[in-house]
Amino acid sequence: MDNKKVPILKEYIDIFLDIKRNLGMIIKFQILEKIIIFIILIPLLKYIPLLLMKSKGYEVLANGLITKFIFSLQGVLSIFWIIAISIIILILEIGGLITLCYLIYTKSKEVAFRSVARFCIRKTKSFMGIGGVIMGLYFIIIAPLLEFGIHTSIFSEIAIPDFIEEYIFSNTLLNITYVLLTLILVVLSVQWIFSLHIVIFEGKSALKALKESTRLVRKNIKAFLRETVGFIFINFIVLFIIVIIAILIMGIIISSVNMDTTTGQVVFSAITLLISIGVFSFGFIVIPIQVYQITRMYFRFKGEIPSINLELKVKESIIDKILMRKRTLWLVGVVAFMFFSFSSRLILLEIENTKYNVMITAHRGSSNEAPENTLASLKAAIDNGADYAEIDVQETKDGKIVVIHDSNLKRTTGVNKNIWEMELSEIRELDNGSWFSEKFKGEKIPTLEEVLMYTNGRLKLNIEIKKNGHEKNLVNEVVRIIKESNRMDSTVITSLDYNVIQDVEKIDSKIKTGYIMYMAIGNLEQLNVDFYSMEVSNVNDSFVSKAHKIGREVHVWTVNDEEDMKEMIELGVDNIITDKDKLVRKVLEENKEVNIFDF
């Protein structure tokens, strides 16, 4: 039989048994490696760029400031530093697992952690040059972006922001380009899958390793695809069976306990905790299993097993001694489990009472049902039960404040003129509704005064001030109009331009302000704002918790995917900005009807 063509089920079982036999060694290695990464390397990765930011005079970088900083000397140094530390993390975390897989495959004795770490760190010299940058980008960014499975602790998940995806998918040419680029990256990812193995075992430069991996995969493409697809299929079946069994067991337990009682709620909390432990434990072994499968393929395709010299383990480490005390570990584990089961009940009850207090903001009004930024879209937002409407304001040639998103009028009116080139009387004549539907023919571009009057008592407003470089008195006029309309308590002002927010704060600090950010780096506490308005892909539990600790709300934009809506609600954000306000209301109402302990 061809040594490259192995029975897939047998190979799967062999991998499982090998991992099971060496589970202790794998866990110990990952504990030590994670300690080094999370206590030393990742703080260093963040700390030095923050120091360089401060030396440039920045406490926080957001939006356009990020680009400005990147092209400065401090920015370039930060990029080099991040690349260097990221490569060290890659070589220690994934390279270390590859080395461990070699020991498992060759049935070698356990070696000292410092020997594995030293062996891997020495390979960092292979990353000098453009090949190292390419390989680093592949493992650190491209693989998690494509959900390829193997990733480092730097980025376990990366996603293209929703607003960028929506823009791409709305343009045919960009959509085709996106699909082609994705296919190219998938092909390259497959071809480069052995590149780190080649660096580790053959000592080749990153660029040569990428080329050698490509050659190896192409030469054995049938065997590679056969085994990879087979493993994916078996993994799916195994995971499906595990999930079904878990659901059945949970169903039996939950159905036999009254969830309205304290005992039932503690049981539910215990089950929730068990699931969390299971997910965490699964994450601890899934990457080693994937790396081991790839390593075995690499050895078969190469037709030889390299010889590497590592220092054997001669004495027990502290972690060895801890893990050997199994009775103590079990006792501590049971006590901790019981404690967290009881405390989790209180946490879950608190979440039940607070997480659904989420405000809904209709983006440019209900812009899926009526032309954006019009009285018609605001009426739809009111009818749909939105709490706020987000509107955009700009200044006309004669200094009037109108509600419109684009600086150029062509998209929504068909007139190829900029807003600052026309007076209000001319703008009044334009048809701002036919582009959306004939039903809205004759819909006008409203003034800020008209919008404030129309929504008074019915809908709060998030007024985004959009600067185009031609305004004369935009900020002052917006503040004046809000105050004269007696809408101080039912409006907030936001902007992508931090200077605009500071201008508002100087004019009247009683007006609630929010800084719109695509992403942000640094100490956000230094920002003089009342709330953060953050793009959905950059919002996580840590961000929300930190904001709430310093008394600031988190508004999230633009949330149009139902799963994202549910996730943001669970995170406890304060305001969801969406084009689908009716759907957000439906999701909120459905979740409110289901008590967290009702199953």
C-alpha atoms as one frame of an Amber mdcrd trajectory, in Angstrom:
protein
   0.000   0.000   0.000   1.204   3.530  -0.800   2.442   4.998   2.476   0.813
   8.283   1.508  -2.641   6.725   1.174  -3.842   5.728   4.612  -7.275   4.512
   5.764  -8.862   7.728   7.008 -10.829   6.200   9.886  -7.759   4.309  11.129
  -5.666   7.478  10.880  -8.345   9.387  12.811  -8.404   6.758  15.574  -4.583
   6.659  15.730  -4.465  10.445  16.115  -7.111  10.332  18.845  -5.263   7.587
  20.758  -1.890   9.345  20.436  -3.366  12.606  21.713  -5.098  10.749  24.562
  -1.831   9.043  25.592   0.067  12.327  25.580  -2.699  14.589  26.868  -0.797
  15.416  30.056   2.261  16.579  28.126   0.087  18.642  25.750  -1.803  20.327
  28.602   1.386  21.107  30.551   3.036  22.598  27.483   0.016  24.768  26.713
  -0.276  25.990  30.303   3.373  27.101  30.344   3.212  28.550  26.836   0.000
  30.463  27.617   1.557  31.869  30.822   4.502  33.253  28.834   2.280  34.591
  26.047  -0.420  36.228  28.176   1.740  37.474  31.055   4.826  38.589  29.119
   4.492  38.700  25.328   1.000  40.120  24.736   1.456  42.893  27.349   4.758
  43.753  25.625   3.001  43.683  22.256   0.536  46.320  23.515   2.725  48.352
  25.888   5.530  49.484  23.560   3.185  50.848  20.825   1.231  52.692  23.545
   4.474  54.297  24.746   5.308  55.276  21.170   1.800  56.721  20.792   2.291
  58.851  23.895   5.687  60.041  22.634   3.854  61.272  19.538   1.289  63.040
  21.720  -1.600  60.567  21.395  -3.517  58.977  24.267  -6.081  57.452  21.900
  -6.004  56.598  18.209  -9.260  56.317  16.300 -10.446  56.648  12.707  -8.139
  58.849  10.593  -5.620  59.316  13.408  -4.654  55.647  13.093  -3.500  56.147
   9.493  -1.715  59.369  10.428   0.167  57.616  13.244   1.103  54.590  11.115
   2.984  56.805   8.655   4.981  58.511  11.414   8.357  57.250  12.697   6.711
  56.009  15.897   4.056  54.256  13.833   6.620  52.441  11.695   8.521  51.379
  14.832   5.237  50.142  16.345   4.496  48.037  13.266   7.969  46.459  13.336
   7.589  45.755  17.050   4.148  44.171  16.609   5.424  41.998  13.733   8.451
  40.863  15.778   6.454  39.920  18.896   3.710  38.314  16.787   6.275  36.072
  15.097   7.727  35.072  18.482   4.210  34.173  19.673   3.573  32.233  16.451
   6.824  30.286  16.663   6.369  29.541  20.376   2.677  28.643  20.254   2.221
  26.833  16.931   5.895  25.970  16.386   6.002  24.553  19.905   2.955  22.375
  19.194   4.562  21.153  15.966   7.670  20.170  17.951   5.468  18.432  20.512
   3.707  16.554  17.696   7.119  15.321  16.520   7.729  13.875  19.997   4.299
  12.204  19.989   4.731  10.786  16.475   8.206   9.392  17.192   7.104   8.149
  20.642   9.957  10.092  22.221  10.324  10.728  25.925   9.035  13.957  27.403
  11.445  16.859  27.074  11.914  20.024  29.113   9.665  22.939  28.184  12.628
  25.323  28.071  14.290  23.024  25.526  11.254  23.179  23.209  10.959  26.948
  23.683  14.680  27.492  23.008  14.568  25.235  19.940  11.605  27.149  18.500
  12.841  30.661  19.325  16.064  29.916  17.432  13.945  29.495  14.309  12.843
  33.139  14.376  15.868  34.027  12.241  14.128  32.198   9.383  11.496  34.954
   9.403  13.902  37.672   8.337  12.802  39.230   5.057   9.589  39.412   3.046
   8.919  35.674   3.394   8.682  36.040   7.163   6.156  38.860   6.834   4.058
  36.783   4.406   4.135  33.700   6.632   3.366  35.779   9.715   0.374  37.389
   7.987  -0.812  33.957   6.860  -0.850  32.338  10.313  -1.754  35.415  12.372
  -4.360  37.106  10.136  -5.311  35.168   6.979  -5.893  31.756   8.630  -8.283
  33.081  11.334  -9.941  35.396   8.777 -10.713  32.378   6.585 -11.615  30.349
   9.697  -8.932  27.902   8.681  -8.691  26.416  12.155  -5.069  26.978  13.184
  -4.538  30.339  14.827  -2.468  32.028  17.507  -3.582  33.672  20.735  -3.219
  37.114  19.155  -6.279  36.825  16.929  -8.519  33.803  17.412 -11.223  35.489
  15.326 -10.958  38.163  12.672 -13.864  39.454  10.644 -14.286  42.048   7.938
 -16.464  44.838   9.398 -20.123  44.521   8.402 -20.307  47.993   6.871 -17.380
  47.164   4.564 -18.939  43.819   3.580 -22.261  45.515   2.831 -20.499  48.062
   0.640 -18.593  45.315  -1.206 -21.701  43.188  -1.771 -23.650  46.176  -3.083
 -21.122  46.662  -5.892 -20.901  43.924  -8.558 -17.264  44.590  -9.473 -16.163
  44.706  -5.836 -18.185  41.565  -5.114 -16.466  39.625  -7.914 -13.061  40.935
  -6.788 -13.829  39.899  -3.196 -14.808  36.358  -4.232 -11.725  35.969  -6.447
  -9.422  37.285  -3.720 -10.988  34.909  -1.195 -10.460  31.953  -3.550  -6.835
  32.972  -4.105  -6.246  33.195  -0.340  -7.873  29.784   0.205  -5.631  28.205
  -2.460  -2.532  29.860  -0.989  -3.546  28.782   2.522  -3.787  25.167   1.398
  -0.434  25.356  -0.389   1.340  26.980   2.567  -0.009  24.645   5.228   3.358
  22.870   5.782   5.459  26.046   5.696   5.962  26.325   9.459   6.855  22.622
   9.668   9.563  23.216   7.078  10.940  26.164   9.065  10.936  24.097  12.277
  12.304  20.804  10.955  14.383  21.847   7.941  15.587  25.249   9.102  14.796
  26.894   5.775  13.971  30.578   5.425  10.291  31.494   5.473  10.274  32.301
   1.749  11.877  28.959   0.831   9.505  27.198   3.236   6.476  28.714   1.484
   7.804  27.517  -1.884   8.673  24.047  -0.556   5.252  23.683   1.090   3.574
  24.634  -2.204   5.628  21.998  -4.038   4.837  19.338  -1.411   1.083  19.991
  -1.440   0.859  20.068  -5.243   2.808  16.813  -5.517   0.441  15.093  -3.052
  -2.744  17.042  -3.741  -5.030  13.999  -4.129  -3.909  12.438  -0.858  -4.065
  15.825   0.876  -7.627  16.591  -0.260  -8.810  13.049   0.417  -7.547  13.080
   3.989  -8.571  16.670   4.735 -12.133  16.220   3.454 -12.365  12.878   5.253
 -11.293  14.422   8.537 -13.743  17.299   8.166 -16.559  14.799   7.571 -15.615
  12.607  10.559 -15.212  15.670  12.787 -18.693  16.812  11.786 -20.204  13.407
  12.628 -18.375  13.184  15.982 -19.319  16.736  16.954 -22.932  16.134  15.917
 -23.133  13.007  18.102 -21.547  14.815  21.081 -23.989  17.727  20.768 -27.018
  15.395  20.496 -25.920  13.407  23.567 -25.271  16.623  25.523 -28.700  18.010
  24.582 -30.418  14.757  25.616 -28.628  14.672  28.973 -29.398  18.342  29.597
 -33.028  17.781  28.616 -33.398  14.875  31.048 -31.822  16.842  33.913 -33.766
  20.044  33.245 -37.111  18.252  32.782 -36.708  16.545  36.158 -36.058  19.798
  38.051 -38.395  22.744  38.636 -36.547  25.731  37.176 -38.667  28.174  39.196
 -37.014  26.999  42.416 -33.616  28.006  43.754 -32.427  24.400  43.326 -33.502
  24.389  39.704 -31.753  27.661  39.015 -28.548  26.391  40.634 -28.774  23.229
  38.504 -29.200  25.372  35.394 -26.205  27.479  36.441 -24.159  24.311  36.959
 -25.077  23.074  33.480 -24.153  26.466  32.009 -20.815  26.304  33.832 -20.206
  22.750  32.597 -20.823  23.871  29.022 -18.343  26.727  29.474 -15.737  24.335
  30.895 -16.380  21.943  28.014 -15.946  24.664  25.399 -12.744  25.861  27.104
 -11.358  22.309  27.325 -12.296  21.639  23.701 -10.344  24.740  22.690  -7.341
  23.376  24.589  -7.174  20.174  22.527  -8.688  21.031  19.131  -5.645  22.980
  17.878  -3.164  20.250  18.985  -5.304  17.653  17.171  -5.308  19.726  13.975
  -1.571  20.403  14.208  -0.872  16.709  14.840  -2.918  15.638  11.823  -1.042
  18.106   9.591   2.295  17.014  11.087   1.607  13.347  10.327   0.695  14.279
   6.743   3.904  16.292   6.429   6.057  13.351   7.548   4.297  10.968   5.141
   4.537  13.336   2.181   8.214  14.030   2.887   8.917  10.316   3.191  11.314
  10.886   6.080  11.313  11.896   9.725  13.885  14.501  10.755  16.146  14.136
  13.760  16.130  16.954  16.288  18.050  17.231  19.548  16.073  18.298  22.587
  16.925  18.178  26.272  15.128  15.361  28.083  13.101  16.234  31.141  15.147
  15.271  34.202  13.099  16.742  37.035   9.473  17.499  37.712   8.207  21.029
  37.236   5.798  22.802  39.594   2.961  22.056  37.159   3.945  18.342  37.169
   3.735  18.279  40.955   0.364  20.035  40.932  -1.108  17.715  38.291   0.166
  14.620  40.146  -1.959  15.500  43.182  -5.134  14.261  41.534  -7.223  13.922
  44.701  -6.454  17.490  45.727  -7.209  18.711  42.214 -10.534  16.883  42.185
 -11.470  18.290  45.606 -10.521  21.849  44.628 -12.343  21.401  41.327 -15.563
  20.181  42.972 -15.538  22.981  45.575 -14.838  25.601  42.895 -17.558  24.134
  40.695 -20.137  24.286  43.491 -19.134  27.848  44.399 -19.360  29.075  40.825
 -22.650  27.232  40.279 -24.248  29.169  43.153 -22.638  32.491  42.227 -23.492
  31.984  38.540 -27.175  31.841  39.515 -26.937  35.369  40.941 -25.017  36.590
  37.890 -27.564  35.069  35.500 -30.440  36.650  37.415 -28.692  40.024  37.227
 -28.169  39.564  33.493 -31.841  38.640  33.106 -32.836  41.924  34.712 -30.451
  44.217  32.809 -29.461  42.934  29.393 -32.709  43.780  27.623 -32.613  47.494
  28.492 -31.293  48.208  25.017 -32.315  51.262  23.025 -32.937  50.953  19.272
 -31.712  53.597  16.847 -33.099  53.606  13.307 -30.127  54.372  11.061 -31.056
  57.441   8.949 -34.607  56.684  10.018 -36.146  53.373   8.947 -34.086  53.473
   5.769 -35.206  50.027   4.596 -38.824  51.219   4.413 -38.505  54.825   3.241
 -35.881  57.158   1.754 -33.100  57.756   4.280 -32.981  60.992   6.292 -36.523
  62.056   5.351 -39.678  62.695   7.346 -41.074  59.506   5.785 -38.213  57.415
   7.202 -38.676  59.062  10.604 -42.406  58.244  10.539 -41.543  54.614   9.768
 -39.072  54.581  12.682 -41.791  55.879  15.019 -44.264  53.269  13.724 -41.664
  50.510  14.215 -41.110  51.455  17.851 -37.558  52.773  17.536 -36.258  54.805
  20.474 -33.913  56.974  18.411 -33.290  57.893  14.806 -29.767  58.609  13.616
 -29.712  61.525  11.166 -26.880  63.285   9.324 -26.644  67.064   9.105 -24.710
  69.353   6.768 -24.616  73.068   5.968 -25.957  74.648   2.758 -24.426  77.516
   0.791 -26.548  80.017   2.711 -25.730  78.517   6.127 -28.897  76.467   6.702
 -28.721  73.048   8.360 -30.285  70.240   6.343 -30.599  66.516   6.980 -28.672
  64.510   4.385 -25.882  61.931   4.408 -23.931  62.458   1.173 -22.084  65.694
   0.458 -23.021  65.260  -3.202 -26.741  65.212  -4.028 -26.604  62.903  -7.059
 -27.332  59.543  -5.355 -30.621  60.589  -3.755 -31.808  63.464  -5.980 -30.125
  62.886  -9.345 -28.555  66.373  -9.237 -24.766  66.291  -9.472 -24.059  69.177
  -7.119 -22.489  69.418  -3.673 -24.522  70.517  -0.675 -22.372  73.617  -0.122
 -22.980  74.763  -3.704 -26.744  75.136  -3.274 -28.976  77.355  -1.173 -31.883
  75.986   0.830 -34.464  77.406  -1.598 -32.846  75.407  -4.437 -32.603  72.255
  -2.343 -36.319  72.521  -1.514 -37.135  71.956  -5.194 -35.331  68.591  -5.388
 -37.056  65.193  -5.419 -35.372  63.197  -2.652 -37.674  60.164  -2.753 -38.039
  58.753  -6.277 -34.600  57.083  -6.145 -36.011  54.826  -3.412 -39.509  54.253
  -4.805 -42.118  56.046  -6.908 -44.291  55.896  -3.810 -42.066  58.576  -2.261
 -41.839  60.854  -5.282 -41.622  64.472  -4.169 -40.153  63.679  -0.729 -38.000
  66.640   0.318 -34.659  67.057   2.055 -35.776  68.335   5.474 -34.129  70.974
   7.621 -32.960  70.147  11.124 -35.710  72.394  12.561 -38.380  70.433  10.675
 -37.033  67.110  11.915 -36.841  68.291  15.523 -40.415  69.567  15.347 -41.758
  66.432  13.618 -40.185  63.989  16.103 -40.766  66.019  19.280 -42.212  63.761
  21.969 -42.246  60.764  19.618 -38.635  59.954  18.773 -35.234  60.846  20.206
 -32.502  61.900  17.792 -28.860  60.986  17.292 -27.573  63.911  15.220 -24.349
  63.089  13.386 -22.459  66.209  12.348 -20.744  65.519   9.027 -17.972  67.949
   8.147 -17.057  68.329   4.476 -14.554  71.188   4.772 -16.899  73.847   3.367
 -19.043  74.575   6.427 -18.860  77.992   8.087 -20.856  77.647  11.280 -22.175
  74.088  11.324 -21.509  73.095  14.936 -22.746  76.356  16.466 -25.903  76.294
  14.363 -26.739  72.694  15.280 -26.372  73.448  18.992 -28.423  76.649  18.666
 -31.260  74.884  16.844 -31.380  72.055  19.410 -31.548  74.508  22.302 -34.169
  76.719  20.671 -36.281  73.622  19.936 -36.113  72.589  23.627 -34.734  69.178
  22.621 -31.625  69.112  24.854 -32.914  66.094  26.792 -33.989  64.088  23.750
 -31.036  64.526  21.390 -27.418  63.421  21.300 -24.689  64.697  18.987 -22.155
  62.366  17.395 -19.345  62.672  14.885 -16.417  60.813  13.347 -14.395  63.974
  13.997 -13.306  64.221  17.637 -12.697  67.962  17.270 -16.384  68.428  16.428
 -17.344  66.689  19.668 -14.985  68.925  21.630 -16.472  72.006  19.964 -19.924
  70.880  21.122 -18.621  70.283  24.653 -17.152  73.803  24.731 -20.383  75.413
  23.532 -22.618  73.491  25.946 -21.381  70.502  27.939 -24.959  69.612  28.923
 -25.552  68.185  25.449 -24.855  64.453  25.393 -22.063  63.577  22.942 -20.727
  60.385  21.391 -17.581  59.657  19.392 -18.156  57.452  16.329 -15.263  55.006
  15.872 -14.393  52.329  13.333 -11.816  51.095  15.825  -9.840  52.595  18.697
  -6.444  52.027  20.311  -5.278  53.391  23.642  -6.859  54.689  26.826 -10.449
  55.512  25.844 -11.082  56.951  29.304  -9.134  60.010  28.152 -11.814  60.845
  25.579 -14.067  63.706  26.667 -17.368  62.146  25.559 -20.513  60.715  27.141
 -20.636  57.509  25.105 -18.786  55.490  22.488 -20.370  54.693  19.133 -18.369
  51.691  17.920 -18.513  49.548  14.771 -20.044  46.170  15.639 -17.065  43.943
  14.731 -14.884  45.749  17.294 -17.274  45.375  20.230 -16.654  42.614  22.759
 -17.353  41.857  26.408 -14.147  43.528  27.589 -14.906  46.751  25.701 -18.465
  46.952  27.075 -17.358  46.186  30.649 -14.599  48.811  30.618 -16.949  51.446
  29.209 -19.634  50.741  31.792 -17.116  50.807  34.649 -16.297  54.429  33.844
 -19.957  55.330  33.370 -20.062  55.500  29.581 -22.645  53.957  27.300 -21.829
  51.789  24.292 -23.754  52.414  21.076 -23.062  49.900  18.296 -23.355  50.414
  14.537 -24.525  49.229  12.035 -26.109  46.007  13.328 -28.153  44.379  10.554
 -27.442  40.683  11.118 -29.813  38.886  13.510 -27.016  36.903  15.168 -25.073
  40.125  15.740 -28.192  41.658  17.284 -28.508  38.768  19.735 -24.808  38.920
  20.571 -24.911  42.668  21.251 -27.976  42.230  23.467 -26.177  39.498  25.427
 -23.115  41.741  25.801 -25.328  44.389  27.374 -24.718  47.260  24.966 -26.858
  50.333  25.535 -27.955  51.178  22.011 -28.136  49.267  18.730 -27.963  51.381
  15.570 -29.516  49.495  12.667 -31.157  49.668   9.255 -33.540  46.942  10.498
 -35.128  48.530  13.564 -38.258  46.395  13.263 -36.151  43.214  13.401 -34.204
  44.400  16.472 -37.499  45.128  18.251 -38.732  41.623  17.340 -35.521  40.001
  18.643 -35.725  41.977  21.885 -39.382  41.080  22.454 -38.792  37.388  21.715
 -35.871  37.238  24.132 -37.827  39.026  26.851 -40.583  36.415  26.617 -38.090
  33.609  27.266 -36.896  33.644  30.858 -33.278  32.593  31.202 -34.407  29.664
  33.405 -37.370  28.616  31.198 -36.616  25.467  29.226
